[in-house]
Each structure stands twice: as C-alpha cells, then as structure tokens.
Amino acid sequence: MAEFQIAGLEPVKRKKGWFELDIKGKSPFLIDEEIVFRHSLRAGEILTDSLIEVIKREADLAWLKYRAGQILSSRMISERDLSRKLAAERRPSLARDEAISYLKRIGYVDDLKYAAAYIRYQMSRGAKSRLYLKKKLWEKGIDGETAARAMETELSDFDDGSAIRELALKKFKTLKHLPDEKAKVRLVNFLKGRGFSWGVIGPVIADIIEGDRKDI
C-alpha cells in the first residue's frame, strides 16, 4: 500500500480554523481544524493512500458546509439556488448533496420558510396575485406544492378584490392627468405586471374611471 508524507500543514490566512495540507506527491488541499484533530495530523506524519482519500472526502464536506454558512449568513435562499452556488466550489456532487442534507436537518435550509418569507417581502411592496407569486417562487426554485402551502399560510386573510382595487386607486391617482384611454392602458399594464388577470382587472378599472368621471 502506497504511503505519503505530510510535507506541511499551515494555517490559511483570513480563514480561521482552516489549514493547507501539503502531502508529498499530492496536490495540496484545505482541511479544517476538526479534521486535523480527528486524524492527529502533523508535518512529517505518514499517511496511506486510503486515509488520504478519507481525509479529502471529509475536507470537501467541511468546506461546502463552511461556504454554505457564509452564503446563508447574508440572506436566505432556496435549496436549488444554494446547490447552484455550491456547485461553483468544484467539489464532488455527493459531498454537495450531503452538505445540503445536513443543513436541511438542522433547519438552515427550508424551502417552505423561504417561500413564506419571500411572499411577505413581495406583499410588503404592494399586492400581487397568487399567480404572480407562484411564478416568482418557481423562478427561485420553489416547487408548486411548497409555493401553494406557503401562500395558504401567508395569504389566508388576503382578499384579491379589495387588494387590486386599493392598488389600482393608488396608481390611478398618478395617472389622472392623462386622457381616460391612456390612463386605462397604463393602469391595465401596471396591474397585469402584478399578475392579475383581465377578468379581475376590467371591472375594477371601469368602476374607478367611471367613479372619477362622476366626481368631476
């Protein structure tokens, strides 16, 4: 069985708890302090090829957990998007899957929580239709079933009719200086952009414009 000597084990600058493991005859790679202690690694130590493979697998997993922690510390993202970001680290896909499974078990990755938070954020910026939210969540990697569950919770008290009327009235105030037809086109486009269908938009716009005429 081939054996290899550790030529160096040096701390990595600006990465606390990480070391560069330099093994003669092998490409150097990063390991964390837990791996160092687990295997009692030190310069001059002799390692078998099979042990090096074990250490490399542990190092890949540790690195992906570390990078995921950095990514998730700045913002919540979906499981799919996290997987894509971790793929850029060029570690084996099995290590990536294991890292994400671990993060899901401890609650750091949760698509249902992410979807609920995303819905709250979108609605805080103005009412949106359920179709619009479902489409946006799909673009973020959230499947239809998870999106539906999140909307059921977050939009339980949401009334589409009242919301679109309030939204349309607010927008119409900025368009009242325009001729009716031009104001209508812009209002329709605005509401369609929020995901509302013409079947909902039409009666609301007609009522608003008619009401505005009566007030003149």
ZIQUI-V462502 format. One record per residue. N is the residue number from 1. RES is the residue in one letter. PHI is phi in degrees with one decimal (* if undefined). NEAR is the number of other ideal C-beta (glycine too) atoms within 12 Angstrom. D_LAST is the distance of its C-alpha to the last C-alpha in Angstrom with 1 decimal. Layout:
n->[N:N]
res->[RES:RES]
phi->[PHI:PHI]
near->[NEAR:NEAR]
d_last->[D_LAST:D_LAST]
This chain:
n->[1:2:3:4:5:6:7:8:9:10:11:12:13:14:15:16:17:18:19:20:21:22:23:24:25:26:27:28:29:30:31:32:33:34:35:36:37:38:39:40:41:42:43:44:45:46:47:48:49:50:51:52:53:54:55:56:57:58:59:60:61:62:63:64:65:66:67:68:69:70:71:72:73:74:75:76:77:78:79:80:81:82:83:84:85:86:87:88:89:90:91:92:93:94:95:96:97:98:99:100:101:102:103:104:105:106:107:108:109:110:111:112:113:114:115:116:117:118:119:120:121:122:123:124:125:126:127:128:129:130:131:132:133:134:135:136:137:138:139:140:141:142:143:144:145:146:147:148:149:150:151:152:153:154:155:156:157:158:159:160:161:162:163:164:165:166:167:168:169:170:171:172:173:174:175:176:177:178:179:180:181:182:183:184:185:186:187:188:189:190:191:192:193:194:195:196:197:198:199:200:201:202:203:204:205:206:207:208:209:210:211:212:213:214:215:216]
res->[M:A:E:F:Q:I:A:G:L:E:P:V:K:R:K:K:G:W:F:E:L:D:I:K:G:K:S:P:F:L:I:D:E:E:I:V:F:R:H:S:L:R:A:G:E:I:L:T:D:S:L:I:E:V:I:K:R:E:A:D:L:A:W:L:K:Y:R:A:G:Q:I:L:S:S:R:M:I:S:E:R:D:L:S:R:K:L:A:A:E:R:R:P:S:L:A:R:D:E:A:I:S:Y:L:K:R:I:G:Y:V:D:D:L:K:Y:A:A:A:Y:I:R:Y:Q:M:S:R:G:A:K:S:R:L:Y:L:K:K:K:L:W:E:K:G:I:D:G:E:T:A:A:R:A:M:E:T:E:L:S:D:F:D:D:G:S:A:I:R:E:L:A:L:K:K:F:K:T:L:K:H:L:P:D:E:K:A:K:V:R:L:V:N:F:L:K:G:R:G:F:S:W:G:V:I:G:P:V:I:A:D:I:I:E:G:D:R:K:D:I]
phi->[*:-66.5:-127.1:-136.6:-101.2:-74.9:-84.5:-165.6:-144.5:-115.7:-61.0:-92.7:-63.6:63.2:-133.7:-60.4:86.2:-116.3:-132.2:-97.0:-96.6:-110.0:-111.9:-57.1:86.6:-128.0:-74.2:-66.3:-149.3:-88.9:-135.3:-96.0:-63.9:-62.4:-68.2:-58.2:-71.0:-60.1:-105.9:50.3:-80.9:-160.2:-58.6:93.9:-64.9:-98.5:-120.8:-82.4:-60.5:-67.0:-69.5:-61.7:-63.6:-62.9:-61.9:-63.4:-63.4:-63.2:-67.5:-61.0:-65.0:-61.9:-65.7:-66.1:-63.7:-61.7:-67.3:-61.8:-61.0:-63.9:-64.2:-74.8:-72.2:-92.1:-166.3:-80.0:-136.3:-76.3:-59.2:-62.2:-68.1:-65.2:-60.1:-65.2:-66.8:-71.0:-62.2:-67.7:-79.3:57.4:-109.1:-56.2:-62.8:-63.6:-67.0:-64.6:-62.0:-66.5:-63.9:-68.3:-60.4:-61.9:-65.7:-69.2:-63.2:-93.3:84.9:-78.9:-122.2:-150.4:-63.9:-67.6:-64.5:-62.7:-61.5:-63.3:-65.2:-66.1:-62.9:-60.4:-63.5:-62.5:-71.4:-69.4:-100.4:123.6:-59.7:-133.1:-77.1:-63.0:-63.3:-61.4:-64.3:-62.6:-64.8:-64.6:-66.7:-60.6:-64.0:-88.2:95.5:-95.8:-70.7:-60.1:-65.6:-65.9:-61.3:-62.7:-64.1:-66.8:-68.3:-59.9:-76.9:-77.8:-113.1:-60.7:-104.5:-86.3:-109.2:-56.6:-61.1:-65.5:-65.6:-67.9:-66.2:-62.2:-65.4:-65.8:-61.8:-63.6:-70.0:-62.9:-59.6:-86.7:-116.1:-63.4:-76.8:-91.9:-58.8:-52.6:-64.2:-67.5:-63.8:-63.8:-61.0:-66.7:-68.6:-60.8:-62.4:-63.0:-71.7:-64.4:-64.4:-89.8:92.3:-85.0:-84.1:-63.2:-60.6:-91.1:-68.6:-51.3:-61.7:-65.9:-65.3:-59.0:-67.1:-67.9:-67.6:-63.8:-64.0:-68.2:-64.5:-63.5:-78.2:-76.2]
near->[11:16:17:24:22:30:22:20:30:20:18:23:10:7:19:11:20:25:32:24:38:26:32:20:15:22:14:21:27:32:38:32:22:20:31:28:15:16:25:14:33:18:19:16:24:19:32:17:17:14:26:33:20:19:34:28:23:30:35:31:33:34:34:37:34:32:32:37:22:18:27:29:12:12:16:27:30:34:32:23:26:38:30:19:26:35:21:15:27:14:31:20:18:14:29:29:22:25:38:36:21:22:30:23:13:15:14:25:32:25:34:28:25:33:39:28:24:35:36:21:21:30:27:12:15:23:34:33:32:32:22:33:37:29:20:28:37:22:17:30:24:34:21:19:16:28:34:23:24:35:34:20:19:27:27:13:12:23:15:28:19:15:27:39:26:21:34:39:25:20:30:32:16:14:27:23:12:18:12:21:13:15:25:27:18:24:37:29:19:27:39:25:20:33:28:34:19:17:16:30:31:20:19:33:35:21:21:32:30:16:17:23:13:9:10:9]
d_last->[93.9:92.5:91.9:89.9:90.0:87.0:87.2:84.5:81.8:79.6:76.4:73.3:71.6:68.0:68.4:69.9:72.1:72.5:75.7:76.9:79.7:82.1:84.7:87.5:87.0:83.4:80.0:78.8:75.8:73.9:74.7:73.4:75.7:75.8:77.5:79.9:81.0:81.0:83.5:85.2:84.6:86.2:87.6:90.9:90.1:91.2:88.7:89.2:87.0:85.7:84.8:82.9:80.9:80.1:79.1:76.9:75.0:74.5:73.4:70.8:69.3:69.4:67.6:64.8:64.3:64.2:61.7:59.5:59.5:58.4:55.5:54.3:54.6:51.6:49.3:49.4:49.7:50.5:54.1:53.7:52.4:55.1:57.7:56.5:56.8:60.2:61.3:61.1:63.9:66.3:68.0:69.2:66.6:68.7:68.4:64.6:64.3:66.5:64.6:61.3:62.9:64.2:60.7:59.2:62.0:61.2:57.5:56.6:55.2:53.0:50.5:48.9:48.3:47.1:44.6:43.2:42.9:41.2:38.6:37.9:37.5:35.1:32.9:32.9:31.2:28.4:28.5:30.6:31.6:35.2:36.0:35.0:37.1:40.0:40.0:40.0:42.7:44.7:44.5:46.0:48.9:47.8:48.8:46.5:48.3:48.0:44.4:43.7:45.7:43.8:40.4:41.6:42.4:39.6:36.7:37.9:34.9:32.4:29.7:28.5:25.4:24.2:25.2:23.5:20.1:20.6:21.7:18.9:16.1:18.1:18.6:15.0:14.1:16.6:15.2:11.5:12.7:14.4:13.7:13.0:16.7:18.1:16.1:17.3:20.8:21.0:19.8:22.3:25.0:24.4:24.7:27.6:29.3:29.3:31.1:28.6:29.1:26.7:27.3:25.7:23.1:21.7:20.4:18.8:16.9:15.8:14.6:12.8:11.0:10.3:9.0:6.7:5.3:5.4:3.8:0.0]
